[in-house]
Amino acid sequence: MTGRRRRLREVTATTTTSTDGPAPQSAEQAPARRDKLLRNLASAVAALVSGLLLYVSFPPREQWWLAPVAFALLGLAVHGRRARAGFGLGLLMGLGFLVPLLSWTGVDVGPLPWLALAVTEAVFLALGAAGIALVTRLPAWPLWAAGVWMVDEALRARFPFGGFPWGKVAFGQPSGVFLPLASIGGTPLLGFAVVLCGFALAALVLRLVAVRGIRDRGVVAAAALTVAPVIAGAAAMPLLSNDAENGTTRVAVIQGNVPRMGLDFNAQRRAVLDFHVRETMKLADDPVKPDLVVWPENSSDIDPYVNPDAYAEIDKTAKAVGAPISVGAVVTAKDGTARNRQILWDPKSGPGAFYDKRQLQPFGEYMPYRGFFRIFSSDVDRAGSFVPGTEPVVFDMAGTGIGPVTCYEAAFDGVVRDQVEAGAEILSVPSNNATFGRSQMTYQQLAMDRVRAVEHGRAVLVPVTSGVSAVIRPDGSIAQDTGLFEPATLVADVPKRTSLTLATRLGAWPEALLVAVGVGGLGFALVRGRRARRET
């Protein structure tokens, strides 16, 4: 009877425990859970602030030094974490960075496309952060982690729909100590240096906290990795030059302005053409004429090949100024397809050579899977149906080789490099930013153009319909620029250069090497993790 009562009490106690909840935590468990929760919260805040700081480092603010700080915070947040946690923290970082950075994409079409793009790109950054979390367990982890970030940027620049490189770390560095590295290894090396500096700073902080001293070998190694990119950038500064290797040419950059902002500015296409004609005709009365004139993208959305009136206006202007004009036009090619074209208009012979934009903007100049995306918004029908060009073309404008790179193309390494390799002595980036109003988009794009100037050692002309238009020296500094939504003409003597920077000569190899570092780090981490699991 006593045994039956004892068993009954045990069953009752078990039932009470299972129905009333888990057993009370021990005195040691509660602080441990609280510490874990606080650590997770601190990591989440650090990741989000990391993204916000990276955004603030980008133009128009140009606080370039904040970028390494941003990556230091990301490194502290994901260090020692599992890949799943790294993904979540990377997503927070990506949203903090890309949602404000890409806000200009929703200026005229609303928040849905903007947020969809920002979230999609943030997922790519989250995947990169997951990989970075894995390699933080390796020796010299900042080096591997910076390589993983390069893998992520290379992937974003190519996939999906031809890629979207906007927001590459290098494009936030149009000034500052790291910029000269672009002339050695292009945007990949420039971005790698910034990221490595930030992750090494995180490693330095972690090591100092762990050993509580500065004489530890790990502290010395982390400090060396932190300052090495800075020293390399400073050492590369003498490579930058504004020398006129092949003389100079006097250029006129025309900003005619538009009747109104937004997508519907195209409704007054004739007014846009008239504005650029009127602004250019002011040069006809100048006793010192320019050698060449560059107009923006979409400066003539009336096809001058088939419209006699548009043809006559452009031809009249070229003859009055006595200089060739690079005209941005929307035309119908011989095969019946729409092209975003730059036309070389000679004052004597009229339209001649042309360059068709090769890297088209998805969801703007063409609509991938139009029927599918129409389910979510009818705005997809506002996208064009342009067909890309296939080859680089350099204009011979009064004896000067001008390489057109149309607007969005400036974000793509290979497109710009192709024009330089084809013989461009000066680069031109005709653009149309009127669609995006007074947003930060035009400043972000101008920063890309400045980085490209250093990368290839070329002056860059930036004619924009509504601003900011600019003349950029080969060292990336701005010689002249305009305001937003005002007619203006920039006239400058620009150096012609023929030498090729190391970045131009190496082509895609620096990116391939840095991507290999990242892939190698991921492979190393996976093999090492598998061995550790077997041993346990």
C-alpha positions as MATLAB code, in Angstrom:
seq = 'MTGRRRRLREVTATTTTSTDGPAPQSAEQAPARRDKLLRNLASAVAALVSGLLLYVSFPPREQWWLAPVAFALLGLAVHGRRARAGFGLGLLMGLGFLVPLLSWTGVDVGPLPWLALAVTEAVFLALGAAGIALVTRLPAWPLWAAGVWMVDEALRARFPFGGFPWGKVAFGQPSGVFLPLASIGGTPLLGFAVVLCGFALAALVLRLVAVRGIRDRGVVAAAALTVAPVIAGAAAMPLLSNDAENGTTRVAVIQGNVPRMGLDFNAQRRAVLDFHVRETMKLADDPVKPDLVVWPENSSDIDPYVNPDAYAEIDKTAKAVGAPISVGAVVTAKDGTARNRQILWDPKSGPGAFYDKRQLQPFGEYMPYRGFFRIFSSDVDRAGSFVPGTEPVVFDMAGTGIGPVTCYEAAFDGVVRDQVEAGAEILSVPSNNATFGRSQMTYQQLAMDRVRAVEHGRAVLVPVTSGVSAVIRPDGSIAQDTGLFEPATLVADVPKRTSLTLATRLGAWPEALLVAVGVGGLGFALVRGRRARRET';
ca = [
       0.000    0.000    0.000;
       2.848    2.330    0.844;
       4.547    1.612   -2.486;
       1.335    2.349   -4.390;
       0.977    5.716   -2.579;
       4.606    6.586   -3.384;
       4.068    5.828   -7.087;
       0.833    7.865   -7.070;
       2.675   10.883   -5.626;
       5.375   10.562   -8.301;
       2.785   10.418  -11.077;
       0.951   13.404   -9.613;
       4.176   15.411   -9.374;
       5.058   14.572  -12.985;
       1.600   15.553  -14.188;
       1.700   18.811  -12.285;
       5.063   19.696  -13.797;
       3.944   18.940  -17.355;
       0.732   20.935  -17.066;
       2.025   23.900  -15.124;
       5.069   24.521  -17.373;
       8.781   23.842  -17.236;
      10.646   23.499  -14.036;
      11.999   26.719  -12.558;
      15.334   27.808  -14.014;
      18.427   27.382  -11.935;
      20.236   30.449  -10.668;
      22.901   29.959  -13.377;
      20.480   29.555  -16.329;
      18.607   32.834  -16.002;
      21.672   35.126  -16.323;
      22.959   33.007  -19.223;
      19.705   33.420  -21.148;
      19.604   37.111  -20.365;
      23.189   37.553  -21.574;
      22.388   35.683  -24.782;
      19.341   37.852  -25.399;
      21.337   41.026  -24.799;
      24.073   39.833  -27.137;
      21.572   39.070  -29.875;
      19.944   42.467  -29.430;
      23.307   44.236  -29.509;
      24.293   42.340  -32.668;
      21.016   43.256  -34.375;
      21.439   46.930  -33.489;
      25.074   46.854  -34.658;
      24.067   45.286  -37.992;
      21.321   47.839  -38.609;
      23.560   50.766  -37.652;
      26.236   49.287  -39.919;
      23.890   49.574  -42.898;
      22.856   53.100  -41.989;
      26.469   54.224  -41.626;
      27.361   52.710  -44.983;
      24.472   54.650  -46.522;
      25.630   57.901  -44.899;
      29.132   57.316  -46.295;
      27.751   57.575  -49.847;
      27.277   60.821  -51.792;
      25.979   63.438  -51.621;
      27.484   63.396  -48.100;
      30.871   61.834  -49.043;
      31.738   60.739  -45.520;
      33.995   58.057  -46.993;
      35.642   57.224  -43.657;
      32.344   55.921  -42.276;
      32.449   52.917  -44.611;
      35.234   51.081  -42.709;
      33.413   51.851  -39.460;
      30.269   50.307  -40.939;
      32.095   47.095  -41.813;
      33.741   47.008  -38.399;
      30.270   46.981  -36.834;
      29.113   44.260  -39.227;
      32.207   42.205  -38.364;
      31.517   42.554  -34.640;
      27.879   41.574  -35.171;
      28.501   38.368  -37.143;
      31.788   37.230  -35.604;
      31.595   33.635  -34.426;
      27.961   33.292  -35.462;
      26.345   30.503  -37.398;
      25.467   31.106  -41.037;
      21.754   31.380  -40.230;
      22.369   34.131  -37.698;
      24.727   35.829  -40.140;
      21.984   35.802  -42.759;
      19.525   37.532  -40.448;
      22.045   40.131  -39.326;
      23.128   40.696  -42.933;
      19.519   41.262  -43.914;
      19.214   43.979  -41.267;
      22.425   45.551  -42.516;
      21.257   45.358  -46.130;
      17.902   46.967  -45.375;
      19.533   49.739  -43.356;
      21.825   50.452  -46.305;
      19.716   49.880  -49.411;
      16.259   51.104  -48.426;
      17.450   54.720  -48.068;
      20.136   54.429  -50.771;
      17.625   53.336  -53.434;
      14.765   55.591  -52.369;
      15.112   57.488  -55.652;
      13.704   54.481  -57.527;
      10.295   55.205  -56.052;
      10.196   58.918  -56.828;
       7.729   58.649  -59.686;
       6.375   55.096  -59.490;
       5.633   54.726  -55.797;
       7.080   52.643  -52.963;
       6.396   49.127  -54.300;
       9.203   48.962  -56.931;
      11.588   50.764  -54.593;
      11.016   48.419  -51.642;
      10.952   45.316  -53.851;
      14.332   46.232  -55.312;
      15.819   47.151  -51.927;
      14.645   43.925  -50.279;
      15.866   41.788  -53.182;
      19.308   43.351  -53.078;
      19.355   43.134  -49.273;
      18.845   39.376  -49.551;
      22.059   39.202  -51.583;
      23.891   41.063  -48.818;
      22.342   38.693  -46.284;
      23.777   35.720  -48.173;
      27.159   37.407  -48.128;
      26.913   38.027  -44.382;
      26.076   34.355  -43.843;
      29.309   33.442  -45.601;
      31.221   36.081  -43.636;
      29.943   34.577  -40.374;
      31.369   31.208  -41.426;
      34.856   32.520  -42.184;
      35.146   34.544  -38.954;
      36.327   31.340  -37.258;
      39.373   31.147  -39.527;
      42.837   32.585  -38.907;
      43.216   36.026  -40.535;
      39.443   36.082  -40.923;
      39.197   39.749  -42.072;
      41.030   38.804  -45.276;
      38.638   35.939  -46.036;
      35.599   37.999  -45.045;
      36.546   40.835  -47.384;
      36.890   38.247  -50.152;
      33.407   36.916  -49.414;
      32.050   40.451  -49.761;
      33.682   40.628  -53.187;
      31.964   37.373  -54.147;
      28.676   38.982  -53.151;
      29.337   42.158  -55.172;
      30.412   40.169  -58.230;
      27.200   38.163  -58.049;
      25.005   41.250  -57.633;
      26.698   42.879  -60.625;
      25.601   40.026  -62.892;
      22.414   38.466  -61.556;
      19.475   38.712  -62.056;
      18.556   40.524  -65.278;
      22.152   41.455  -66.047;
      22.899   42.557  -62.496;
      22.541   45.699  -60.413;
      25.933   46.999  -59.182;
      24.418   50.119  -57.619;
      25.686   50.360  -54.056;
      29.086   48.757  -54.675;
      31.362   49.893  -51.871;
      33.762   51.521  -54.353;
      31.052   53.901  -55.541;
      30.925   55.480  -52.097;
      34.617   56.419  -52.316;
      34.942   59.229  -54.915;
      37.258   61.004  -52.487;
      39.450   59.968  -49.601;
      42.537   57.905  -49.042;
      41.395   54.661  -50.700;
      40.439   56.161  -54.093;
      43.858   55.840  -55.843;
      43.639   52.045  -55.523;
      41.022   52.151  -58.306;
      43.826   52.916  -60.768;
      45.555   49.648  -59.781;
      42.747   47.121  -59.460;
      39.584   48.978  -60.435;
      36.447   49.081  -58.345;
      37.019   45.532  -56.967;
      40.347   46.424  -55.337;
      39.012   49.764  -54.098;
      36.015   48.097  -52.481;
      38.118   45.245  -51.073;
      40.477   47.694  -49.365;
      37.605   49.514  -47.646;
      35.961   46.295  -46.471;
      39.242   44.755  -45.314;
      40.054   47.864  -43.293;
      36.675   47.641  -41.551;
      36.802   43.918  -40.767;
      40.396   44.214  -39.551;
      39.290   47.015  -37.234;
      36.654   44.655  -35.815;
      39.284   41.951  -35.324;
      41.501   44.462  -33.537;
      38.709   45.417  -31.132;
      37.858   41.783  -30.414;
      41.480   40.894  -29.786;
      42.053   43.860  -27.493;
      39.002   42.910  -25.449;
      40.125   39.273  -25.262;
      43.750   39.812  -24.217;
      43.418   43.234  -22.534;
      46.751   44.354  -23.899;
      48.508   45.628  -27.002;
      51.569   43.369  -27.053;
      49.724   40.282  -28.211;
      50.659   38.977  -31.676;
      47.020   38.864  -32.688;
      46.643   42.543  -31.832;
      49.676   43.412  -33.938;
      48.394   41.366  -36.885;
      44.919   42.920  -36.724;
      46.399   46.411  -36.459;
      48.603   45.725  -39.478;
      45.613   44.572  -41.538;
      43.701   47.679  -40.488;
      46.299   50.189  -41.588;
      47.628   48.302  -44.641;
      44.785   49.403  -46.996;
      45.165   52.999  -45.808;
      48.915   52.956  -46.442;
      48.381   51.311  -49.836;
      45.914   54.010  -50.839;
      48.260   56.789  -49.764;
      51.181   55.111  -51.564;
      49.155   54.910  -54.779;
      48.363   58.634  -54.774;
      51.333   59.564  -57.050;
      49.852   57.322  -59.755;
      47.054   59.838  -60.332;
      47.757   62.419  -63.004;
      45.929   65.129  -64.906;
      48.692   65.503  -67.502;
      47.591   66.131  -71.071;
      49.471   63.308  -72.767;
      48.013   64.075  -76.183;
      47.216   67.749  -75.825;
      43.905   69.259  -74.744;
      40.553   69.835  -76.374;
      37.961   72.471  -75.593;
      34.653   70.820  -74.784;
      31.161   72.186  -74.186;
      28.873   70.160  -71.901;
      25.235   71.142  -72.426;
      22.472   70.886  -69.828;
      19.320   72.109  -71.536;
      16.914   71.244  -68.686;
      13.415   69.757  -69.025;
       9.903   71.240  -68.811;
       9.003   69.173  -65.734;
      10.245   66.326  -63.565;
       9.087   62.714  -63.562;
       8.442   60.049  -66.153;
       5.998   62.254  -68.048;
       8.718   64.748  -68.983;
       8.901   62.716  -72.211;
       5.465   64.025  -73.116;
       7.176   67.288  -74.043;
       9.924   65.750  -76.136;
      10.049   68.648  -78.546;
      10.490   71.095  -75.684;
      13.486   69.102  -74.390;
      15.107   69.218  -77.827;
      14.392   72.941  -78.144;
      15.925   73.616  -74.728;
      19.193   71.929  -75.751;
      19.253   73.696  -79.098;
      18.686   77.050  -77.414;
      21.415   76.506  -74.818;
      23.914   75.323  -77.433;
      23.182   78.224  -79.787;
      24.601   80.585  -77.150;
      28.011   79.229  -78.147;
      27.537   80.508  -81.711;
      28.179   84.075  -80.556;
      31.281   83.160  -78.562;
      34.443   84.200  -80.432;
      36.279   81.138  -79.040;
      34.314   78.110  -80.194;
      34.516   74.674  -78.561;
      36.151   71.822  -80.437;
      33.247   69.525  -79.608;
      29.866   69.534  -77.874;
      28.200   66.773  -75.852;
      24.465   66.554  -75.223;
      22.741   64.343  -72.642;
      20.902   61.087  -73.052;
      17.333   61.713  -74.326;
      18.177   65.230  -75.470;
      16.262   64.347  -78.666;
      13.579   61.770  -78.032;
      12.274   62.726  -81.452;
      14.010   60.428  -83.934;
      16.075   62.794  -86.136;
      16.528   60.097  -88.771;
      12.844   60.155  -89.664;
      11.680   63.541  -88.379;
      12.819   66.334  -90.750;
      12.118   69.037  -88.176;
      14.323   67.447  -85.496;
      17.017   66.804  -88.093;
      16.950   70.441  -89.188;
      17.187   71.795  -85.624;
      20.194   69.655  -84.706;
      21.927   70.258  -88.025;
      21.364   74.011  -87.755;
      22.899   74.029  -84.283;
      25.987   72.029  -85.296;
      26.618   74.354  -88.222;
      26.131   77.497  -86.125;
      28.630   76.356  -83.487;
      30.946   74.826  -86.065;
      31.657   71.753  -83.955;
      30.518   68.128  -83.877;
      27.795   67.280  -81.365;
      27.203   63.984  -79.606;
      23.400   63.803  -79.530;
      21.432   61.489  -77.243;
      18.407   60.248  -79.176;
      15.690   57.621  -79.071;
      15.563   56.090  -82.541;
      14.146   53.209  -84.507;
      16.923   51.085  -85.964;
      16.831   49.634  -89.469;
      15.533   46.358  -88.057;
      12.565   48.175  -86.484;
      13.787   47.953  -82.880;
      13.990   50.889  -80.473;
      17.501   52.011  -79.529;
      18.918   54.393  -76.950;
      21.521   55.943  -79.209;
      24.324   58.473  -79.145;
      24.748   60.012  -82.607;
      27.875   61.783  -83.792;
      26.525   64.819  -85.648;
      29.089   66.523  -87.862;
      28.518   70.185  -88.842;
      29.331   69.373  -92.484;
      28.105   65.837  -93.090;
      25.327   65.481  -90.514;
      24.689   62.239  -88.594;
      27.446   59.668  -88.856;
      28.834   57.165  -86.371;
      26.569   56.054  -83.525;
      26.706   54.124  -80.274;
      23.747   52.104  -79.030;
      23.524   51.669  -75.275;
      24.599   48.124  -74.469;
      23.681   47.705  -70.778;
      19.976   48.480  -70.588;
      18.150   49.162  -67.350;
      15.647   46.409  -66.505;
      12.164   47.593  -65.514;
      12.968   50.927  -67.179;
      14.310   50.533  -70.695;
      12.959   47.020  -71.003;
      10.622   44.866  -68.941;
      11.652   41.288  -68.158;
       8.691   38.924  -67.696;
       6.287   41.773  -68.367;
       3.184   39.589  -68.128;
       4.180   38.194  -64.738;
       5.079   41.531  -63.156;
       1.886   43.112  -64.501;
       0.073   41.014  -61.874;
       1.568   43.247  -59.201;
       1.417   46.628  -60.948;
       0.246   48.076  -64.233;
       3.235   50.453  -64.070;
       5.267   47.764  -65.845;
       3.743   48.995  -69.093;
       5.561   52.285  -68.617;
       8.847   50.428  -69.212;
      10.319   50.597  -72.694;
      11.106   47.885  -75.217;
      14.639   48.866  -76.138;
      17.169   46.516  -77.691;
      20.814   46.756  -76.587;
      23.778   47.504  -78.797;
      26.526   44.943  -79.155;
      29.890   46.711  -79.525;
      31.924   49.588  -78.068;
      32.244   52.647  -80.290;
      34.601   55.613  -79.954;
      33.635   58.867  -81.687;
      36.282   60.821  -83.585;
      35.201   64.340  -82.645;
      37.515   66.905  -84.257;
      40.481   64.583  -83.770;
      39.608   63.574  -80.194;
      38.484   60.065  -79.264;
      35.329   60.330  -77.148;
      34.013   57.104  -75.578;
      30.284   57.296  -74.771;
      29.053   55.385  -71.719;
      25.336   56.008  -71.437;
      23.981   56.700  -67.936;
      23.299   53.334  -66.187;
      26.251   51.752  -68.007;
      28.687   53.664  -65.775;
      27.905   51.169  -62.999;
      29.315   48.241  -65.013;
      33.069   47.691  -65.017;
      33.333   45.942  -68.375;
      31.304   48.464  -70.368;
      33.462   51.402  -69.311;
      36.694   49.475  -69.770;
      35.665   48.445  -73.293;
      35.421   52.069  -74.390;
      38.879   52.911  -73.038;
      40.409   49.856  -74.678;
      38.708   50.857  -77.937;
      40.717   54.097  -77.923;
      38.769   56.665  -75.892;
      40.976   59.588  -74.861;
      38.080   61.110  -72.938;
      34.989   59.410  -71.551;
      31.494   60.861  -71.813;
      28.595   59.730  -69.608;
      25.436   61.307  -71.104;
      22.563   60.813  -68.680;
      18.938   61.646  -68.060;
      18.040   61.921  -64.381;
      14.892   64.024  -64.792;
      12.787   60.966  -63.961;
      14.167   60.964  -60.425;
      13.565   64.610  -59.580;
      15.780   66.210  -56.957;
      16.704   62.906  -55.353;
      20.216   61.768  -54.442;
      20.392   59.552  -57.529;
      22.280   62.083  -59.641;
      24.940   62.507  -56.936;
      25.387   58.754  -56.598;
      25.874   58.463  -60.335;
      28.312   61.388  -60.391;
      30.363   59.559  -57.762;
      30.558   56.527  -60.065;
      31.837   58.752  -62.860;
      34.544   60.160  -60.588;
      35.697   56.669  -59.628;
      35.767   55.681  -63.316;
      37.963   58.693  -64.081;
      40.579   57.436  -61.613;
      40.169   53.808  -62.616;
      41.063   54.516  -66.245;
      43.012   57.776  -65.987;
      40.555   59.630  -68.224;
      38.712   62.928  -67.960;
      34.966   62.294  -67.857;
      32.298   64.572  -69.336;
      28.856   64.269  -67.741;
      26.082   65.968  -69.746;
      22.737   65.502  -67.964;
      19.330   66.771  -69.079;
      18.508   68.288  -65.700;
      21.703   68.026  -63.611;
      24.130   67.544  -62.114;
      26.289   67.952  -65.250;
      30.042   68.061  -64.727;
      33.563   68.002  -66.101;
      35.698   65.550  -64.117;
      39.488   65.513  -64.184;
      41.397   62.213  -64.552;
      42.232   62.280  -60.825;
      38.519   62.201  -59.979;
      38.194   65.821  -58.889;
      35.425   67.991  -60.320;
      36.609   70.853  -62.520;
      33.116   72.287  -63.151;
      29.555   71.301  -62.342;
      26.003   72.626  -62.533;
      23.005   72.770  -60.260;
      19.796   70.800  -60.630;
      17.036   71.766  -63.071;
      18.694   74.789  -64.573;
      19.946   75.355  -68.120;
      23.718   75.590  -68.178;
      26.793   75.219  -70.375;
      30.176   74.088  -69.106;
      33.181   74.974  -71.285;
      36.568   73.581  -70.335;
      39.939   72.629  -71.763;
      40.195   68.908  -71.063;
      43.350   66.754  -71.193;
      43.459   63.973  -73.758;
      45.132   60.840  -72.424;
      46.228   57.651  -74.145;
      48.152   55.685  -71.511;
      46.390   52.780  -69.814;
      46.257   52.411  -66.055;
      47.171   49.087  -64.472;
      43.474   48.611  -63.718;
      42.606   48.949  -67.404;
      45.359   46.572  -68.462;
      44.476   43.947  -65.864;
      40.806   44.024  -66.799;
      38.671   41.559  -64.835;
      41.629   39.769  -63.215;
      41.629   41.714  -59.908;
      37.979   40.873  -59.371;
      38.608   37.213  -60.250;
      41.500   37.026  -57.780;
      39.529   38.635  -54.952;
      36.534   36.422  -55.633;
      38.888   33.438  -55.459;
      39.975   34.615  -51.997;
      36.367   34.646  -50.863;
      35.540   31.264  -52.380;
      38.712   29.806  -50.882;
      37.780   31.136  -47.467;
      34.317   29.617  -47.661;
      35.757   26.277  -48.727;
      38.321   26.393  -45.920;
      35.601   27.166  -43.363;
      33.337   24.354  -44.547;
      36.128   21.752  -44.494;
      37.300   22.888  -41.092;
      33.779   22.798  -39.691;
      33.218   19.288  -41.006;
      36.419   18.054  -39.400;
      35.441   19.612  -36.077;
      32.068   17.853  -36.135;
      33.746   14.509  -36.852;
      36.134   14.937  -33.936;
      33.294   15.652  -31.552;
];
